Amino acid sequence: MSECQHVADLPRPEPAPLSGTCLECEASGSHHVQLRLCLVCGYVGCCDSSPHRHATRHFRDTGHPVMRSHEPGERWRWCFADGSIV
């Protein structure tokens, strides 16, 4: 894991999840593979293995760079801007 400038800029404490699932997948009747939590605003979106890749779309739409896994027992983080685990 590496540290990036974006991690230092994240709000503390981490935001609470805005939902328990990818609401965009749910609304469209799609399914998610795994979930990601935006560490800037608390948005929950589906991963890139999911059909619609809502977490990546959230990054593109908002510029919020760092998300973490929102799966039970996982705490790893990904920086979309740097393209690395942080």
N, CA, C and O atoms as a GROMACS GRO file, in nm:
protein
  344
    1MET      N    1   0.084  -0.119   0.000
    1MET     CA    2   0.000   0.000   0.000
    1MET      C    3   0.088   0.124   0.000
    1MET      O    4   0.196   0.126   0.059
    2SER      N    5   0.040   0.227  -0.066
    2SER     CA    6   0.112   0.354  -0.067
    2SER      C    7   0.021   0.460  -0.009
    2SER      O    8  -0.100   0.442   0.001
    3GLU      N    9   0.080   0.569   0.028
    3GLU     CA   10   0.005   0.682   0.079
    3GLU      C   11   0.001   0.786  -0.032
    3GLU      O   12   0.100   0.805  -0.102
    4CYS      N   13  -0.110   0.851  -0.050
    4CYS     CA   14  -0.119   0.954  -0.153
    4CYS      C   15  -0.170   1.082  -0.088
    4CYS      O   16  -0.220   1.081   0.024
    5GLN      N   17  -0.156   1.191  -0.160
    5GLN     CA   18  -0.198   1.321  -0.107
    5GLN      C   19  -0.347   1.324  -0.078
    5GLN      O   20  -0.392   1.400   0.008
    6HIS      N   21  -0.425   1.244  -0.150
    6HIS     CA   22  -0.570   1.246  -0.134
    6HIS      C   23  -0.614   1.190   0.001
    6HIS      O   24  -0.716   1.233   0.056
    7VAL      N   25  -0.540   1.094   0.054
    7VAL     CA   26  -0.574   1.036   0.184
    7VAL      C   27  -0.565   1.142   0.293
    7VAL      O   28  -0.650   1.148   0.382
    8ALA      N   29  -0.463   1.224   0.287
    8ALA     CA   30  -0.445   1.328   0.388
    8ALA      C   31  -0.560   1.429   0.387
    8ALA      O   32  -0.589   1.491   0.489
    9ASP      N   33  -0.625   1.445   0.272
    9ASP     CA   34  -0.734   1.542   0.260
    9ASP      C   35  -0.872   1.487   0.295
    9ASP      O   36  -0.970   1.560   0.290
   10LEU      N   37  -0.880   1.358   0.330
   10LEU     CA   38  -1.010   1.298   0.360
   10LEU      C   39  -1.066   1.351   0.492
   10LEU      O   40  -0.989   1.381   0.584
   11PRO      N   41  -1.197   1.363   0.501
   11PRO     CA   42  -1.258   1.406   0.628
   11PRO      C   43  -1.238   1.302   0.737
   11PRO      O   44  -1.237   1.182   0.710
   12ARG      N   45  -1.222   1.348   0.857
   12ARG     CA   46  -1.210   1.261   0.974
   12ARG      C   47  -1.317   1.304   1.073
   12ARG      O   48  -1.326   1.423   1.102
   13PRO      N   49  -1.399   1.215   1.125
   13PRO     CA   50  -1.402   1.073   1.095
   13PRO      C   51  -1.457   1.049   0.955
   13PRO      O   52  -1.511   1.140   0.892
   14GLU      N   53  -1.443   0.927   0.909
   14GLU     CA   54  -1.491   0.890   0.776
   14GLU      C   55  -1.643   0.907   0.772
   14GLU      O   56  -1.711   0.881   0.872
   15PRO      N   57  -1.698   0.951   0.658
   15PRO     CA   58  -1.844   0.972   0.651
   15PRO      C   59  -1.921   0.841   0.665
   15PRO      O   60  -1.875   0.734   0.626
   16ALA      N   61  -2.038   0.853   0.720
   16ALA     CA   62  -2.128   0.737   0.731
   16ALA      C   63  -2.182   0.702   0.593
   16ALA      O   64  -2.206   0.793   0.512
   17PRO      N   65  -2.201   0.574   0.564
   17PRO     CA   66  -2.258   0.535   0.435
   17PRO      C   67  -2.397   0.595   0.417
   17PRO      O   68  -2.478   0.594   0.509
   18LEU      N   69  -2.424   0.647   0.299
   18LEU     CA   70  -2.555   0.705   0.270
   18LEU      C   71  -2.661   0.597   0.245
   18LEU      O   72  -2.781   0.625   0.249
   19SER      N   73  -2.616   0.475   0.220
   19SER     CA   74  -2.708   0.364   0.199
   19SER      C   75  -2.635   0.233   0.229
   19SER      O   76  -2.515   0.232   0.254
   20GLY      N   77  -2.709   0.125   0.227
   20GLY     CA   78  -2.649  -0.006   0.251
   20GLY      C   79  -2.622  -0.083   0.123
   20GLY      O   80  -2.569  -0.194   0.126
   21THR      N   81  -2.658  -0.022   0.010
   21THR     CA   82  -2.641  -0.088  -0.119
   21THR      C   83  -2.621   0.018  -0.227
   21THR      O   84  -2.628   0.138  -0.198
   22CYS      N   85  -2.597  -0.025  -0.349
   22CYS     CA   86  -2.589   0.067  -0.462
   22CYS      C   87  -2.731   0.100  -0.504
   22CYS      O   88  -2.799   0.019  -0.567
   23LEU      N   89  -2.775   0.219  -0.469
   23LEU     CA   90  -2.914   0.257  -0.496
   23LEU      C   91  -2.941   0.268  -0.646
   23LEU      O   92  -3.054   0.244  -0.689
   24GLU      N   93  -2.840   0.303  -0.724
   24GLU     CA   94  -2.860   0.313  -0.870
   24GLU      C   95  -2.883   0.175  -0.931
   24GLU      O   96  -2.966   0.160  -1.021
   25CYS      N   97  -2.810   0.074  -0.883
   25CYS     CA   98  -2.834  -0.063  -0.930
   25CYS      C   99  -2.974  -0.108  -0.888
   25CYS      O  100  -3.047  -0.167  -0.968
   26GLU      N  101  -3.009  -0.080  -0.765
   26GLU     CA  102  -3.140  -0.120  -0.714
   26GLU      C  103  -3.252  -0.056  -0.795
   26GLU      O  104  -3.350  -0.122  -0.830
   27ALA      N  105  -3.237   0.073  -0.825
   27ALA     CA  106  -3.341   0.144  -0.900
   27ALA      C  107  -3.356   0.093  -1.042
   27ALA      O  108  -3.466   0.094  -1.097
   28SER      N  109  -3.246   0.047  -1.101
   28SER     CA  110  -3.252  -0.001  -1.239
   28SER      C  111  -3.282  -0.150  -1.249
   28SER      O  112  -3.295  -0.204  -1.360
   29GLY      N  113  -3.292  -0.218  -1.135
   29GLY     CA  114  -3.316  -0.362  -1.135
   29GLY      C  115  -3.193  -0.443  -1.167
   29GLY      O  116  -3.202  -0.562  -1.198
   30SER      N  117  -3.076  -0.380  -1.160
   30SER     CA  118  -2.950  -0.448  -1.186
   30SER      C  119  -2.897  -0.508  -1.057
   30SER      O  120  -2.959  -0.495  -0.951
   31HIS      N  121  -2.784  -0.573  -1.065
   31HIS     CA  122  -2.722  -0.630  -0.945
   31HIS      C  123  -2.579  -0.577  -0.933
   31HIS      O  124  -2.518  -0.538  -1.032
   32HIS      N  125  -2.528  -0.576  -0.813
   32HIS     CA  126  -2.389  -0.538  -0.790
   32HIS      C  127  -2.309  -0.662  -0.752
   32HIS      O  128  -2.363  -0.759  -0.700
   33VAL      N  129  -2.179  -0.657  -0.779
   33VAL     CA  130  -2.090  -0.765  -0.738
   33VAL      C  131  -2.036  -0.736  -0.599
   33VAL      O  132  -2.051  -0.817  -0.508
   34GLN      N  133  -1.974  -0.619  -0.583
   34GLN     CA  134  -1.928  -0.572  -0.452
   34GLN      C  135  -1.953  -0.423  -0.443
   34GLN      O  136  -1.976  -0.356  -0.544
   35LEU      N  137  -1.947  -0.371  -0.320
   35LEU     CA  138  -1.977  -0.230  -0.297
   35LEU      C  139  -1.853  -0.153  -0.256
   35LEU      O  140  -1.760  -0.208  -0.196
   36ARG      N  141  -1.853  -0.024  -0.289
   36ARG     CA  142  -1.747   0.068  -0.251
   36ARG      C  143  -1.809   0.188  -0.181
   36ARG      O  144  -1.919   0.231  -0.216
   37LEU      N  145  -1.737   0.241  -0.081
   37LEU     CA  146  -1.782   0.357  -0.004
   37LEU      C  147  -1.693   0.476  -0.033
   37LEU      O  148  -1.572   0.468  -0.013
   38CYS      N  149  -1.750   0.586  -0.079
   38CYS     CA  150  -1.674   0.708  -0.102
   38CYS      C  151  -1.634   0.767   0.032
   38CYS      O  152  -1.719   0.791   0.119
   39LEU      N  153  -1.505   0.790   0.050
   39LEU     CA  154  -1.456   0.841   0.177
   39LEU      C  155  -1.459   0.993   0.186
   39LEU      O  156  -1.410   1.051   0.282
   40VAL      N  157  -1.517   1.057   0.085
   40VAL     CA  158  -1.539   1.202   0.090
   40VAL      C  159  -1.682   1.231   0.134
   40VAL      O  160  -1.705   1.316   0.219
   41CYS      N  161  -1.780   1.159   0.074
   41CYS     CA  162  -1.920   1.195   0.099
   41CYS      C  163  -2.009   1.083   0.151
   41CYS      O  164  -2.122   1.110   0.193
   42GLY      N  165  -1.962   0.957   0.150
   42GLY     CA  166  -2.043   0.846   0.200
   42GLY      C  167  -2.126   0.777   0.094
   42GLY      O  168  -2.202   0.685   0.126
   43TYR      N  169  -2.114   0.818  -0.032
   43TYR     CA  170  -2.185   0.751  -0.141
   43TYR      C  171  -2.145   0.604  -0.146
   43TYR      O  172  -2.028   0.571  -0.127
   44VAL      N  173  -2.242   0.515  -0.170
   44VAL     CA  174  -2.215   0.372  -0.186
   44VAL      C  175  -2.248   0.335  -0.331
   44VAL      O  176  -2.360   0.355  -0.378
   45GLY      N  177  -2.148   0.280  -0.400
   45GLY     CA  178  -2.166   0.241  -0.539
   45GLY      C  179  -2.106   0.104  -0.566
   45GLY      O  180  -2.028   0.052  -0.486
   46CYS      N  181  -2.143   0.048  -0.679
   46CYS     CA  182  -2.094  -0.085  -0.716
   46CYS      C  183  -1.955  -0.078  -0.778
   46CYS      O  184  -1.914   0.025  -0.834
   47CYS      N  185  -1.884  -0.188  -0.768
   47CYS     CA  186  -1.745  -0.197  -0.816
   47CYS      C  187  -1.739  -0.214  -0.968
   47CYS      O  188  -1.841  -0.226  -1.034
   48ASP      N  189  -1.618  -0.214  -1.021
   48ASP     CA  190  -1.598  -0.226  -1.165
   48ASP      C  191  -1.627  -0.366  -1.219
   48ASP      O  192  -1.635  -0.383  -1.341
   49SER      N  193  -1.644  -0.464  -1.133
   49SER     CA  194  -1.686  -0.597  -1.178
   49SER      C  195  -1.838  -0.604  -1.194
   49SER      O  196  -1.890  -0.702  -1.247
   50SER      N  197  -1.907  -0.502  -1.149
   50SER     CA  198  -2.052  -0.492  -1.163
   50SER      C  199  -2.086  -0.435  -1.300
   50SER      O  200  -2.004  -0.364  -1.359
   51PRO      N  201  -2.205  -0.463  -1.350
   51PRO     CA  202  -2.240  -0.420  -1.485
   51PRO      C  203  -2.230  -0.268  -1.510
   51PRO      O  204  -2.192  -0.226  -1.620
   52HIS      N  205  -2.264  -0.186  -1.410
   52HIS     CA  206  -2.272  -0.042  -1.435
   52HIS      C  207  -2.160   0.042  -1.374
   52HIS      O  208  -2.150   0.161  -1.403
   53ARG      N  209  -2.076  -0.017  -1.292
   53ARG     CA  210  -1.956   0.052  -1.239
   53ARG      C  211  -1.988   0.190  -1.179
   53ARG      O  212  -1.924   0.290  -1.213
   54HIS      N  213  -2.086   0.192  -1.089
   54HIS     CA  214  -2.130   0.320  -1.033
   54HIS      C  215  -2.025   0.388  -0.946
   54HIS      O  216  -2.023   0.511  -0.940
   55ALA      N  217  -1.938   0.314  -0.879
   55ALA     CA  218  -1.834   0.378  -0.798
   55ALA      C  219  -1.739   0.458  -0.887
   55ALA      O  220  -1.705   0.571  -0.854
   56THR      N  221  -1.697   0.400  -0.998
   56THR     CA  222  -1.610   0.473  -1.091
   56THR      C  223  -1.684   0.592  -1.150
   56THR      O  224  -1.625   0.700  -1.165
   57ARG      N  225  -1.810   0.574  -1.184
   57ARG     CA  226  -1.887   0.687  -1.236
   57ARG      C  227  -1.897   0.800  -1.133
   57ARG      O  228  -1.890   0.917  -1.169
   58HIS      N  229  -1.912   0.764  -1.006
   58HIS     CA  230  -1.916   0.865  -0.900
   58HIS      C  231  -1.786   0.945  -0.898
   58HIS      O  232  -1.789   1.067  -0.886
   59PHE      N  233  -1.672   0.877  -0.909
   59PHE     CA  234  -1.544   0.948  -0.914
   59PHE      C  235  -1.539   1.042  -1.034
   59PHE      O  236  -1.500   1.158  -1.020
   60ARG      N  237  -1.579   0.994  -1.149
   60ARG     CA  238  -1.575   1.079  -1.270
   60ARG      C  239  -1.668   1.199  -1.258
   60ARG      O  240  -1.634   1.308  -1.304
   61ASP      N  241  -1.785   1.180  -1.197
   61ASP     CA  242  -1.883   1.288  -1.184
   61ASP      C  243  -1.845   1.390  -1.077
   61ASP      O  244  -1.873   1.508  -1.092
   62THR      N  245  -1.782   1.343  -0.969
   62THR     CA  246  -1.758   1.431  -0.854
   62THR      C  247  -1.612   1.467  -0.833
   62THR      O  248  -1.581   1.571  -0.774
   63GLY      N  249  -1.520   1.383  -0.880
   63GLY     CA  250  -1.378   1.404  -0.851
   63GLY      C  251  -1.338   1.353  -0.714
   63GLY      O  252  -1.223   1.372  -0.674
   64HIS      N  253  -1.429   1.289  -0.641
   64HIS     CA  254  -1.395   1.233  -0.510
   64HIS      C  255  -1.301   1.115  -0.534
   64HIS      O  256  -1.343   1.015  -0.592
   65PRO      N  257  -1.174   1.125  -0.492
   65PRO     CA  258  -1.075   1.028  -0.536
   65PRO      C  259  -1.066   0.896  -0.462
   65PRO      O  260  -1.028   0.795  -0.522
   66VAL      N  261  -1.100   0.892  -0.333
   66VAL     CA  262  -1.071   0.771  -0.255
   66VAL      C  263  -1.199   0.703  -0.208
   66VAL      O  264  -1.288   0.765  -0.150
   67MET      N  265  -1.205   0.572  -0.235
   67MET     CA  266  -1.313   0.488  -0.186
   67MET      C  267  -1.251   0.369  -0.115
   67MET      O  268  -1.135   0.335  -0.137
   68ARG      N  269  -1.330   0.308  -0.030
   68ARG     CA  270  -1.285   0.184   0.032
   68ARG      C  271  -1.389   0.077   0.008
   68ARG      O  272  -1.503   0.106  -0.027
   69SER      N  273  -1.346  -0.048   0.027
   69SER     CA  274  -1.440  -0.157   0.014
   69SER      C  275  -1.550  -0.139   0.119
   69SER      O  276  -1.524  -0.100   0.232
   70HIS      N  277  -1.671  -0.169   0.079
   70HIS     CA  278  -1.785  -0.164   0.171
   70HIS      C  279  -1.839  -0.306   0.190
   70HIS      O  280  -1.959  -0.327   0.209
   71GLU      N  281  -1.746  -0.402   0.185
   71GLU     CA  282  -1.779  -0.542   0.206
   71GLU      C  283  -1.740  -0.582   0.348
   71GLU      O  284  -1.639  -0.533   0.399
   72PRO      N  285  -1.817  -0.669   0.412
   72PRO     CA  286  -1.786  -0.712   0.548
   72PRO      C  287  -1.643  -0.767   0.558
   72PRO      O  288  -1.601  -0.850   0.477
   73GLY      N  289  -1.570  -0.720   0.658
   73GLY     CA  290  -1.435  -0.769   0.685
   73GLY      C  291  -1.326  -0.710   0.597
   73GLY      O  292  -1.209  -0.744   0.615
   74GLU      N  293  -1.360  -0.622   0.503
   74GLU     CA  294  -1.259  -0.561   0.416
   74GLU      C  295  -1.245  -0.413   0.450
   74GLU      O  296  -1.345  -0.344   0.472
   75ARG      N  297  -1.121  -0.363   0.453
   75ARG     CA  298  -1.097  -0.222   0.486
   75ARG      C  299  -1.003  -0.154   0.386
   75ARG      O  300  -0.963  -0.039   0.408
   76TRP      N  301  -0.966  -0.220   0.277
   76TRP     CA  302  -0.871  -0.160   0.184
   76TRP      C  303  -0.935  -0.040   0.113
   76TRP      O  304  -1.056  -0.031   0.098
   77ARG      N  305  -0.846   0.051   0.070
   77ARG     CA  306  -0.890   0.174   0.004
   77ARG      C  307  -0.825   0.183  -0.134
   77ARG      O  308  -0.716   0.130  -0.157
   78TRP      N  309  -0.893   0.250  -0.225
   78TRP     CA  310  -0.844   0.269  -0.361
   78TRP      C  311  -0.852   0.417  -0.396
   78TRP      O  312  -0.954   0.482  -0.374
   79CYS      N  313  -0.744   0.470  -0.451
   79CYS     CA  314  -0.744   0.608  -0.500
   79CYS      C  315  -0.762   0.603  -0.652
   79CYS      O  316  -0.673   0.558  -0.724
   80PHE      N  317  -0.875   0.650  -0.699
   80PHE     CA  318  -0.902   0.654  -0.843
   80PHE      C  319  -0.806   0.750  -0.913
   80PHE      O  320  -0.762   0.721  -1.024
   81ALA      N  321  -0.774   0.863  -0.850
   81ALA     CA  322  -0.687   0.962  -0.912
   81ALA      C  323  -0.546   0.907  -0.934
   81ALA      O  324  -0.486   0.932  -1.038
   82ASP      N  325  -0.494   0.832  -0.837
   82ASP     CA  326  -0.360   0.778  -0.846
   82ASP      C  327  -0.357   0.637  -0.904
   82ASP      O  328  -0.251   0.587  -0.940
   83GLY      N  329  -0.473   0.572  -0.911
   83GLY     CA  330  -0.480   0.436  -0.964
   83GLY      C  331  -0.406   0.335  -0.879
   83GLY      O  332  -0.338   0.247  -0.930
   84SER      N  333  -0.420   0.349  -0.744
   84SER     CA  334  -0.348   0.257  -0.656
   84SER      C  335  -0.421   0.234  -0.524
   84SER      O  336  -0.505   0.313  -0.482
   85ILE      N  337  -0.386   0.123  -0.461
   85ILE     CA  338  -0.435   0.094  -0.326
   85ILE      C  339  -0.360   0.187  -0.231
   85ILE      O  340  -0.238   0.202  -0.241
   86VAL      N  341  -0.434   0.248  -0.140
   86VAL     CA  342  -0.372   0.343  -0.045
   86VAL      C  343  -0.410   0.312   0.098
   86VAL      O  344  -0.368   0.381   0.190
   0.00000   0.00000   0.00000
